[in-house]
Every structure is written in structure tokens, then in C-alpha cells.
Amino acid sequence: MEASVCYDDDDDDDGGDDDDDDDDDDDDAQKWIFHTCGAVGPEGPTPIKCLNSYKNSNVNVTVGTRGPFKGIQVWRVPETATYRITAYGAAGGRSVLAMSRSHGVYITGDFLLRKGELLYVLVGQQGEDACPNSNNKLNKICVEQSGPMVNKTQVKGGGGGGGGATYVFKVGRRCRGDDTLGGGGGWNDRAPVSQGGRPLVLGGQGGQACQKFWQTHGGFGGGGGGCISGGAGGGYRGGNTSADNNPKHDGDDGTSFLGPEGLPFLYPLKAMEGDGEVIISPVQNCSHCESDECHKTNAGIVCYCDEDLILAPDGVSCINATEMHLLTPQPALSHLALGLSVGTSALIAALLLAVSGVMIMYRRKHTELQSIQLELQSPDCKLSKLRASTIMTDYNPNYCFGGKTASVNDLKEVPRRNISLTRGLGHGAFGEVYEGLAVGIPGEPSPLQVAVKTLPEVCSEQDELDFLMEALIISKFNHQNIVRCIGVSLQAMPRFILLELMAGGDLKSFLRETRPRLEHPSSLTMVDLLNVTRDIAKGCQYLEENQFIHRDIAARNCLLTCKGPGRVAKIGDFGMARDIYSDGLRRCAAALRRLIGQANKLDRRASAPLDERRYFFQPVMPIRR
């Protein structure tokens, strides 16, 4: 179908011939890159090819399917601005006797484009190669002609196809008939033959080869077909074929053209070795720079200067190196030497101090580690063995749970991720005691306020054993006047025992706080004191019924649920009960019989000695003075 392409007088195009690229725009600036969409040979791309090719890019084009616009990509300008357009023409095909191909040319210019305008982009395609060839017979000829002997009959028609030109233009209502835009490579635009590349106004397809069996077509964009010599390149005006029909010569290059409305940025240069390409990017506003040139970086806009100049400290003007030297104050040599000597001395002194500090810390840590190692090598039973075995309570009716076994597996293990510490409460027999919250404990509200007793990470094996024993003892008790054990967390360091939170604190501190003074009489009555005494006595009775002796019933070891009315006292610390194991008071029945035989200190009921009974019934009831 015949068609007429008109160019608007107001806005012209950037029509470039063969070749490759030079992108001076900053990588961070937005740019659009147009390519051949994977099309090769004399015909342009299809809409499907471009849709798939640009799928993961910011380029959105439509592709012509009919008439002279077939294979031409159409792009809509997103914003009104000055854009830098670089058009790369395609390279020519390789001939049988030529070791290299003719490179394409690129040209760059700046154009003012308005939002919504349509740019038509024909991306030139590389001319087809004669060698290497997919046809085995022709490829054999390619191999044979690489030697010193040349068979001119075989070589005839083995020229490479001409490279297609790359065009960027706009279509308007008025035409300039005196200009022959987009001439086919090497042939008259007005009467093209099949071997010549078709002009842009007729579709820009590549020309056919002179010899059918070589099939070296010109590239899309008006590239001429290969004959004995290589095909000519397409362009604003297509190139001519070689005048002497020498198989070692390529066709002439097409000419490049930059519309008068554009401002040249880079003049034509040969560089492209493959298909053509078009790069469009916004031009930075560099009017504040003395050179009117700049580029964008992560830090902002940076001005350019000519080769013999450097950027001044103000970041705008350009000065020579001598002026910069005068602007920068140079310190005197004596001052420089003094500064170096002082800096070196300070560095040496700092290194000596650092080495001395490291040596002192090493000696201290070495001594501490030796003492800890000796302590950990004690003959006591290791905690790891306790976890892997079962602890058997002695058959002593006064100090055991009726001969039942007590194992670490009986303790309720609470995952460390379910425990959070909120504030410190004080220091206990083993380590710090904290207030915390526990969640996810079966049979308990969530979250549950708890008191957390901790065992430091650095401790003796005996401390670990005693800590575990206390957890086992408290876990066996179930009485309203004995502090309840919620669970333990022994699988991570530091180890935890979770007890019910006694918000009232210990009884000793509470009594001191409520002690009567001249200006503040005590808020406690005799009934309050008797209730506290009764609670502790009930707890002692429960311990006695379970054959346990606390041995340290004191006000500091009794805890209160709250400080106000309705308070309940509970027995807390079992530190002295812990010592019963190591002192040999909870031994087997044979040891008990030996104790009975000594000076009649125990009666037939194997009751505790008098001094132990005094410990057991130590008065805790405060007397107001």
C-alpha cells in the first residue's frame, strides 16, 4: 500500500545512521531504551515480539503492522521537557573475504518534546553475514577462502548485507517534498530495485542479495543487499555500492542527519558492532553551571568542566589547577613536620597503653579462670548427671516424702521465650530475683505475674546442685501458706525458678515499715499480727506433716501476698532445708539408727534434736514495744 510520510516543521527528528553507543547520562536518571525486539534481517519487529521484549522494562510502545509504518515503534512522550536522543545505526554484515564488519554510526542531540507527542522509532537491524553461514556448503566455502588462495567463482555474490539506519521522527500534516528522507542504501530512492534497501517512505525494508544462494539481505532500515561487494548502509541518504565490485570492499555508509530544531550534543561516530538502538533520557538543567554541563549523582547535580579546568570549591565555576593551589592554604614544612612527630608520638603512646591494658586484663582474667576451674573440678555430683538420673530421697521419716523418688523430669519446664523480666526485686541466696511475666503455662492465667529466682552463669557445681534441690523441694509442696512453685527454666542460661509473686515483700521489711513512730502510729493491730503468726504456724505444721524441717523460720524468709488488709503470710526461702542434704541429716534408715544410738538424742519417733526444734519453732511474731 502506498503511503506518504510528512514531517512537521515545528518538531523534527533525530535520524541517525549505523552504529553503537555512548551514554553520557547518569545511571540514576530515567531513560528509555529502544531496540530491535529480537527481529533480524530485512523485516522489522512485530507487536508480539516488542510486547515480550519490553515486558520487564519502562518502555511502552505500539508497533505498526501495515504500509510504510510496518515494524516501526511508536512512543508517546510522557512529559514536556528537553530530551537527549541518541540514535545508533546498525553494523553491516560480514563478507566472505572480509575479516571484520563495517561499524554503525551513532549521533546524539537534544530536543524539546511536548507531553503527548508521538515519536516514531525505526531501529536499524544488522545486515546479514555471508560467513559463517548456516548452510554447510556455503560455510565450507567460507573456510576455504580463509587461506591464501581465492576462488573468485565461489566468492561471487558473497558480500555482506548493508546495515540498516536508525530513524527517530515525528509525522505531521505538511511535507517537505525537496527532502528525500530515509533513502535506501546504495540505490535511487525514486526507483528502487530489489537489491537496494527500501527508503523510509516505502517501509525501510532491507534489500535482497544479488545471488540467491548466499542470501545476505540488508538490515531493516534501508540496508542494501550483498552482491560481490558488501551492501551499502541505509541513512538519511543511503550509501552507494562499491565502485570496483571488489569482494574485499564494503558498500559506502549512509549519511546521518540531525533536525534543525535539535541541538547537537555528540557528532557522528563509528562504534556499533551489532543491531541499532535508541536511547532517550531527560536532559538535566545545568544553567547554574559555568560550563552549562552537569550530571546527576546520588549527592545531587554535579557540574562539568573542560579538560584543562577543575571544579571550584563553590561547585559551580571552573578554575585551573594553579588557582586551586592558591586557594588552598599550604602549611609550612616545619608545621607539617611538627604535626607528624606529635601524631606519631601520640600513636605510639596509645599503642603502649593499649598493650599494657590488655596484659593486665589477661592476668586478672587468667587468675579468675583458674579459681573458677578449681571450683568446678570439685568432687560434687555434676548437674548434668543429676538431669540424666533420678534422685532418691532417703528413708528418713522426718526428712523425706515417704521414700518417693524426685526427678528433674517432675519439674514443669517453661520455655525461655515465654518468660519476660520486668524489674529487679533484690538479691537472693543464689543470684538476682526479678519480677516478670510468664505466658503459655497450662492451668495458669496468661500472662501470669511471677517472681524469678536466677542462678548466675558463672557458679560452682555445688551451687547448681543446691539450686536444683531447692526447685525440687518447693515443687513438692502444695499449701496456701507455702510459696508455690510455678515452674523452672533450666534449658538456657541463666537458669530460672519461677515462683508465685508475693507483692507484699518479706515480713521483716514490712514490720520495719509499719513500726509505730511518734508522728505516725502503726497501722497494724494485734489481730493482724496474730493472723500473720497463724499463717506461718500453719505452714510449719504442713512441713512437719511431710517430715520436713525448715530450720530457718525467720521474718526475712516469710513473704506477704500484699501489704494491705487481707494479706496472707507464706514461708518462702528453703535455704537451710537445702543444707540438710549436705549435712547428712537426710540419710538412709541405717544412718538414722546410728543417730538414735548416740546419747539418746532422739526418741523412738526419731524426732529432731532439741536445737533443731528451737530452729523449727523459732518465734517470728513481733512484739510491739
C-alpha positions in Angstrom: 0.0 0.0 0.0 1.4 3.4 -0.9 1.8 5.9 1.9 3.2 9.4 2.4 5.3 10.4 5.4 5.3 14.1 6.4 7.5 15.8 8.9 6.1 18.7 10.9 8.1 22.0 10.5 7.8 22.7 14.2 9.4 19.5 15.6 12.0 17.4 13.7 13.6 14.2 14.2 16.9 12.7 15.2 17.7 10.4 12.3 21.0 8.5 12.7 22.8 6.0 10.6 24.7 2.9 11.5 26.0 2.3 15.0 26.8 1.9 18.6 26.6 3.8 21.8 27.9 6.3 24.2 25.6 7.1 27.1 26.7 10.2 29.0 23.6 10.4 31.1 23.9 9.4 34.7 22.7 5.9 35.5 20.3 7.2 38.1 18.4 9.4 35.5 15.3 7.9 34.0 15.8 6.8 30.4 14.1 4.7 27.7 16.0 2.2 25.6 14.5 1.0 22.3 15.9 -2.0 20.4 15.0 -4.4 17.6 12.8 -6.6 19.9 14.7 -9.6 18.7 14.0 -9.1 15.0 16.7 -9.8 12.4 17.2 -9.4 8.7 15.3 -7.1 6.3 11.9 -7.1 8.1 11.1 -5.1 11.3 9.7 -6.5 14.5 6.0 -7.5 15.2 3.8 -6.2 18.0 4.1 -9.6 19.8 7.9 -9.5 19.7 8.1 -6.0 21.2 5.4 -6.8 23.8 7.5 -9.7 25.1 10.8 -7.9 24.7 9.8 -4.8 26.7 7.8 -6.7 29.3 10.1 -6.0 32.2 11.2 -2.5 31.2 9.7 1.0 31.4 9.2 1.2 27.6 5.7 1.1 26.3 5.3 1.2 22.5 2.9 0.3 19.8 4.2 -1.3 16.6 2.9 -0.6 13.1 1.6 -3.5 11.1 0.7 -2.0 7.7 2.1 0.1 5.0 5.3 2.1 5.5 4.9 2.0 9.3 5.2 -1.8 9.5 7.8 -2.6 12.1 8.1 1.0 13.3 7.7 1.5 17.0 5.6 4.4 18.2 6.3 6.0 21.7 4.3 8.7 23.5 6.2 11.5 25.2 5.4 11.4 29.0 6.2 14.9 30.0 7.1 18.2 28.3 10.9 18.6 28.7 14.2 18.7 26.8 15.2 15.1 26.0 18.6 13.8 24.8 18.1 11.3 21.9 21.0 9.0 20.9 20.4 7.0 17.7 22.7 4.1 16.9 22.8 2.7 13.3 23.3 -1.0 12.8 26.5 -2.6 11.6 26.9 -4.2 8.2 27.2 -7.9 7.5 30.5 -9.7 7.3 31.6 -10.7 3.7 33.3 -13.9 2.6 36.8 -12.3 2.3 36.4 -9.6 4.9 37.6 -10.4 8.4 35.7 -7.5 10.0 32.4 -5.8 9.6 31.6 -2.2 8.9 30.6 -0.4 12.2 27.5 1.6 12.6 27.4 5.3 13.4 25.7 7.0 16.3 24.7 10.6 16.8 23.2 12.5 19.8 21.1 15.6 20.0 18.9 17.5 22.5 15.2 18.2 21.5 12.3 19.9 23.2 9.4 17.4 23.3 5.9 18.1 24.5 3.7 15.8 26.5 1.5 13.5 24.4 3.5 13.9 21.2 4.2 10.7 19.2 7.7 9.7 18.3 8.2 7.1 15.5 11.3 4.9 16.1 12.7 2.6 13.4 15.6 0.7 15.0 18.1 -0.4 12.3 19.0 -4.1 12.1 22.3 -5.6 11.3 23.0 -6.7 7.7 23.2 -10.4 7.3 26.6 -12.2 7.3 27.9 -14.2 4.5 30.3 -16.0 6.8 29.9 -18.0 8.9 26.9 -19.5 7.2 24.3 -22.0 8.5 24.4 -23.7 5.1 27.1 -26.4 5.2 28.2 -25.9 1.6 28.4 -22.2 1.9 30.2 -22.5 5.2 32.8 -24.8 3.6 33.4 -22.0 1.1 33.9 -19.6 4.0 36.5 -21.9 5.5 38.3 -22.4 2.1 38.5 -18.7 1.3 40.3 -18.0 4.7 43.5 -19.3 3.1 45.8 -17.5 0.7 44.1 -18.9 -2.5 40.8 -17.3 -3.5 38.3 -18.9 -5.9 36.5 -15.9 -7.4 33.8 -18.0 -8.9 32.8 -19.3 -5.4 33.2 -15.9 -3.8 30.9 -14.2 -6.3 27.9 -12.8 -4.5 29.4 -13.3 -1.1 29.3 -9.7 0.2 27.6 -9.0 3.5 24.3 -7.1 3.7 24.3 -3.4 4.5 23.4 -2.3 8.0 20.0 -0.6 8.5 19.7 3.0 9.6 18.0 4.1 12.8 15.4 6.8 12.5 13.6 8.9 15.1 11.0 11.2 13.6 7.5 12.7 14.0 4.7 12.7 11.5 3.0 15.9 10.6 0.4 17.3 8.2 2.9 19.1 6.0 5.6 17.5 3.9 8.9 18.9 2.6 9.0 17.4 -0.9 12.5 18.6 -1.6 14.0 16.3 1.0 14.4 12.6 0.3 14.4 11.3 3.9 15.5 7.7 4.6 16.9 6.8 1.2 17.6 3.1 0.7 21.2 2.0 0.9 23.0 2.5 -2.4 20.0 2.8 -4.7 17.9 5.6 -6.2 15.1 6.4 -3.8 12.7 7.2 -6.6 13.1 3.9 -8.5 14.5 1.3 -6.0 15.3 -2.2 -7.2 15.1 -5.4 -5.2 18.8 -5.3 -4.2 18.6 -1.8 -2.9 17.3 -1.1 0.6 13.9 0.5 0.5 13.6 4.1 1.6 11.8 5.1 4.8 8.8 6.4 2.9 8.3 2.9 1.4 8.8 1.0 4.6 12.6 0.8 5.1 13.0 -2.9 4.5 16.4 -4.3 3.7 17.5 -5.1 0.1 17.8 -8.6 -1.3 21.1 -10.4 -2.2 22.3 -10.4 -5.8 23.0 -14.2 -5.6 20.1 -16.1 -4.1 22.2 -18.9 -2.7 24.2 -16.5 -0.4 21.0 -14.8 0.9 22.8 -11.8 2.5 19.9 -9.4 2.9 20.4 -5.9 4.0 19.2 -5.0 7.5 15.8 -3.4 8.3 16.3 0.4 8.0 17.2 0.5 4.3 20.4 -1.6 4.3 21.4 -2.7 0.8 21.6 -6.4 -0.2 25.0 -8.0 -0.6 26.4 -8.7 -4.0 30.1 -9.3 -5.0 31.0 -6.4 -2.6 29.1 -5.7 0.6 25.8 -3.9 0.6 25.6 -0.2 1.3 24.3 1.2 4.6 21.0 3.0 5.0 20.7 6.5 6.2 19.2 10.0 5.7 20.7 9.4 2.2 21.7 5.8 1.6 25.2 4.9 0.8 26.5 3.8 -2.7 27.7 0.4 -3.6 31.5 -0.2 -4.1 32.6 1.2 -7.4 35.1 -1.6 -8.2 33.0 -4.6 -7.2 35.9 -5.8 -5.0 34.7 -8.7 -2.8 37.0 -7.3 -0.1 35.3 -4.0 0.0 32.1 -2.9 1.8 29.4 -0.6 0.5 29.5 3.0 1.5 28.0 4.3 4.7 24.7 6.2 4.7 24.7 9.8 5.8 23.4 11.0 9.2 21.1 13.9 9.8 20.0 15.9 12.8 16.9 18.1 12.5 17.4 21.9 12.8 15.2 22.1 15.9 17.7 19.8 17.7 20.9 20.9 19.5 23.9 18.6 18.6 25.4 17.0 21.6 27.7 14.4 20.0 28.6 14.4 16.3 28.6 11.1 14.3 31.0 8.5 15.5 31.5 4.9 14.4 31.1 2.4 17.2 28.2 -0.1 16.8 29.0 -3.7 16.1 25.5 -5.1 16.0 21.9 -4.1 15.8 20.9 -0.5 16.2 19.5 1.1 19.3 17.8 4.4 20.5 18.2 5.9 24.0 16.0 8.7 25.2 16.6 10.4 28.5 15.7 13.8 30.1 18.4 16.5 30.0 19.5 17.9 33.3 19.0 21.6 33.9 22.6 22.8 34.1 22.0 26.6 33.7 23.6 27.3 37.1 26.9 25.7 35.9 29.5 27.9 34.3 30.0 25.3 31.6 26.3 24.6 31.2 27.0 20.9 31.5 26.4 18.7 34.5 25.3 15.2 35.5 23.2 13.7 38.3 24.7 11.7 41.2 23.4 10.4 44.5 24.7 13.5 46.1 22.9 15.8 43.7 23.7 17.7 40.5 27.5 18.0 39.8 28.8 20.5 37.2 31.3 19.5 34.5 34.4 21.4 33.5 36.6 21.3 30.4 39.6 19.0 30.3 42.1 21.8 31.4 39.9 23.1 34.2 38.7 21.8 37.5 35.6 22.5 39.5 36.0 25.3 42.1 35.0 24.8 45.7 31.7 26.6 45.1 30.7 23.7 42.9 29.6 26.0 40.0 32.6 27.8 38.5 35.6 26.2 36.8 39.2 27.2 37.5 42.6 26.0 36.5 44.8 23.9 38.8 47.1 26.9 39.7 44.2 28.9 41.0 43.1 26.0 43.1 46.6 25.7 44.6 46.4 29.3 45.6 43.0 29.0 47.2 44.1 26.0 49.3 46.4 27.2 52.2 49.6 25.2 52.3 51.1 24.6 55.8 54.7 25.4 56.3 57.1 22.4 56.3 58.1 23.0 59.9 54.5 22.9 61.0 53.9 19.7 58.9 56.9 18.0 60.5 55.8 19.0 64.0 52.4 17.7 63.3 53.7 14.4 62.1 56.0 14.0 65.1 53.3 14.7 67.6 50.9 12.4 65.8 53.4 9.6 65.7 54.3 10.0 69.4 50.6 10.0 70.4 50.0 6.9 68.3 53.0 5.0 70.0 51.8 6.1 73.4 48.3 4.9 72.7 49.6 1.5 71.5 51.7 1.1 74.6 48.8 1.9 76.9 46.5 -0.5 74.9 49.1 -3.3 75.2 49.6 -2.7 78.9 45.8 -2.7 79.5 45.4 -6.0 77.6 48.2 -7.6 79.6 46.7 -6.5 82.9 43.2 -7.7 81.9 44.7 -11.0 80.7 46.4 -11.7 84.0 43.3 -10.8 86.0 41.1 -13.0 83.8 43.6 -15.8 83.9 43.6 -15.8 87.7 39.8 -15.7 87.9 39.5 -18.5 85.4 42.0 -20.7 87.3 40.0 -20.2 90.5 36.7 -21.0 88.8 38.3 -24.1 87.2 39.4 -25.4 90.5 36.0 -24.8 92.0 34.2 -26.5 89.1 36.6 -29.5 89.5 35.2 -30.3 92.9 34.1 -33.9 93.6 30.5 -32.9 93.9 27.9 -34.6 91.7 27.6 -32.7 88.4 24.3 -31.1 87.4 24.4 -32.8 84.0 24.4 -36.2 85.9 21.5 -35.0 88.0 19.4 -34.3 85.0 20.2 -37.6 83.4 19.4 -39.6 86.6 16.8 -39.9 89.3 17.3 -38.5 92.9 16.1 -40.9 95.6 15.1 -39.3 98.9 16.4 -41.1 102.0 14.2 -43.4 104.1 14.1 -40.9 107.0 10.5 -40.4 108.2 11.5 -36.9 109.4 13.0 -35.6 106.1 11.6 -37.3 103.1 8.4 -37.6 101.0 7.7 -41.1 102.2 10.6 -42.6 100.2 9.3 -41.4 96.8 11.7 -40.6 94.0 12.2 -37.0 92.9 13.4 -36.4 89.4 14.2 -33.3 87.3 11.6 -34.5 84.9 9.0 -33.9 87.6 9.7 -30.1 87.3 7.5 -28.1 85.0 9.8 -26.7 82.3 8.7 -23.3 80.9 10.3 -22.3 77.6 12.5 -19.2 77.9 10.6 -17.4 75.1 7.5 -17.5 77.3 9.3 -15.5 80.1 9.9 -11.8 80.2 11.6 -9.9 83.1 10.2 -6.5 84.0 12.1 -5.2 87.1 14.5 -6.3 89.8 13.3 -7.2 93.3 16.5 -7.8 95.1 19.3 -10.3 95.6 18.6 -13.9 96.8 20.7 -16.7 98.1 21.9 -17.6 94.6 21.6 -14.5 92.5 19.2 -11.7 91.5 15.5 -12.0 91.9 13.2 -10.4 89.3 9.6 -9.7 88.8 8.4 -11.0 85.4 5.5 -12.3 83.3 5.0 -15.8 82.1 2.6 -17.0 79.3 1.5 -20.3 77.9 1.7 -22.2 81.2 -1.1 -24.9 81.3 -3.6 -24.3 84.1 -2.4 -20.8 84.8 -3.8 -17.4 83.6 -1.9 -15.7 80.8 0.0 -13.6 81.4 0.9 -14.6 85.0 3.0 -12.4 87.3 5.8 -14.4 88.8 9.0 -13.9 90.9 12.0 -15.3 89.0 15.0 -16.6 91.1 18.1 -16.8 88.9 21.3 -18.8 89.1 24.4 -16.9 87.7 26.0 -18.4 84.6 29.4 -18.5 86.4 28.9 -20.6 89.6 30.1 -23.7 91.3 28.7 -27.2 90.7 27.5 -27.2 94.3 25.5 -24.0 93.7 23.9 -25.7 90.6 23.1 -28.7 92.7 21.6 -26.7 95.6 19.6 -24.6 93.1 18.1 -27.7 91.6 17.4 -29.2 95.0 15.5 -26.1 96.1 13.4 -26.3 93.0 12.6 -30.0 93.7 11.7 -29.2 97.3 9.4 -26.3 96.7 7.7 -28.1 93.8 6.6 -30.9 96.2 4.7 -28.5 98.5 1.1 -27.6 97.9 -0.2 -25.4 100.7 -1.8 -22.0 101.0 1.0 -20.9 103.4 3.9 -22.2 101.3 5.2 -20.2 98.3 4.1 -22.1 95.2 6.5 -23.1 92.5 5.1 -22.2 89.1 7.9 -23.9 87.1 11.5 -23.8 86.1 13.6 -22.9 83.0 16.8 -24.9 83.1 17.4 -25.4 79.4 19.0 -21.9 78.9 21.5 -19.7 80.8 21.0 -18.2 83.4 18.7 -20.9 84.9 15.3 -19.7 86.4 13.0 -20.9 89.2 9.5 -19.3 88.7 7.6 -18.7 92.0 4.3 -17.0 92.7 4.8 -13.3 93.0 4.5 -12.1 96.6 3.7 -8.4 96.1 3.9 -7.6 99.9 7.6 -8.4 100.1 9.3 -10.1 103.1 7.8 -9.8 106.6 10.9 -8.2 108.1 10.8 -5.2 105.8 7.1 -4.9 106.2 7.3 -4.8 110.0 10.0 -2.2 109.9 7.9 0.0 107.5 4.9 -0.2 109.8 6.8 0.3 113.1 5.0 2.9 115.2 6.6 6.3 115.5 5.8 9.4 117.4 4.2 11.2 114.5 2.9 8.1 112.7 1.3 5.3 114.8 1.4 1.8 113.4 -1.5 0.7 111.1 -1.2 -2.9 112.3 -3.4 -4.2 115.1 -2.8 -7.2 117.3 -5.2 -9.2 115.2 -3.1 -8.5 112.1 0.0 -9.8 113.9 -1.8 -12.9 115.2 -3.1 -13.6 111.7 0.5 -13.5 110.3 1.7 -15.7 113.1 -1.2 -18.2 112.5 -0.3 -18.4 108.7 3.3 -19.2 109.4 2.3 -21.8 112.0 0.1 -23.5 109.5 2.9 -23.6 107.0 5.2 -25.1 109.7 2.6 -27.7 110.5 2.3 -28.7 106.9 6.1 -29.1 106.7 6.1 -31.2 109.9 3.3 -33.4 108.5 5.5 -34.0 105.4 8.6 -34.8 107.5 10.5 -31.6 106.7 12.3 -29.2 108.9 12.8 -25.7 107.7 15.5 -24.7 110.3 15.3 -21.0 109.4 11.8 -19.7 110.1 12.6 -16.0 110.3 10.7 -12.9 109.4 13.1 -12.3 106.4 12.1 -15.7 105.0 8.4 -15.2 105.2 6.6 -13.4 102.4 3.3 -11.5 102.2 0.8 -11.6 99.3 0.1 -7.9 99.8 0.7 -5.1 102.3 -2.9 -4.1 102.8 -5.8 -5.9 104.6 -6.3 -9.5 103.6 -2.6 -10.2 103.5 -1.5 -13.8 103.7 1.9 -14.9 105.0 3.8 -17.7 103.3 7.0 -19.5 104.0 9.5 -18.8 101.2 13.2 -19.4 101.4 14.3 -23.1 101.9 18.0 -22.4 102.1 18.5 -24.2 105.4 16.4 -27.1 104.3 18.8 -27.2 101.4 21.7 -27.7 103.8 20.0 -30.7 105.4 21.2 -32.8 102.4 24.8 -31.9 102.6 24.9 -32.1 106.5 23.9 -35.7 106.4 20.6 -35.2 108.3 18.6 -36.9 105.4 20.3 -40.2 105.2 19.1 -43.7 104.9 17.4 -45.7 107.7 20.8 -47.1 108.8 22.2 -43.7 109.4 19.0 -42.8 111.3 19.5 -45.8 113.6 23.1 -44.7 114.3 21.8 -41.3 115.3 19.2 -42.9 117.7 22.0 -44.8 119.4 24.1 -41.7 120.1 23.5 -40.3 123.6 19.7 -40.9 123.3 19.3 -37.6 121.5 16.4 -38.9 119.5 13.4 -40.7 121.0 11.6 -43.6 119.4 9.7 -41.3 117.0 13.1 -40.1 115.6 12.1 -36.6 116.4 14.6 -33.8 115.8 17.2 -32.8 118.4 16.4 -30.0 120.8 18.5 -27.5 119.0 16.7 -28.3 115.7 13.3 -27.9 117.5 14.4 -24.5 118.6 15.1 -23.7 115.0 11.8 -25.1 113.9 9.8 -23.2 116.4 11.8 -20.0 116.3 9.4 -17.2 117.2 8.5 -14.8 114.3 5.7 -13.0 116.0 6.8 -9.4 116.5 6.2 -7.8 119.9 5.3 -4.2 119.8 7.1 -2.1 122.4 
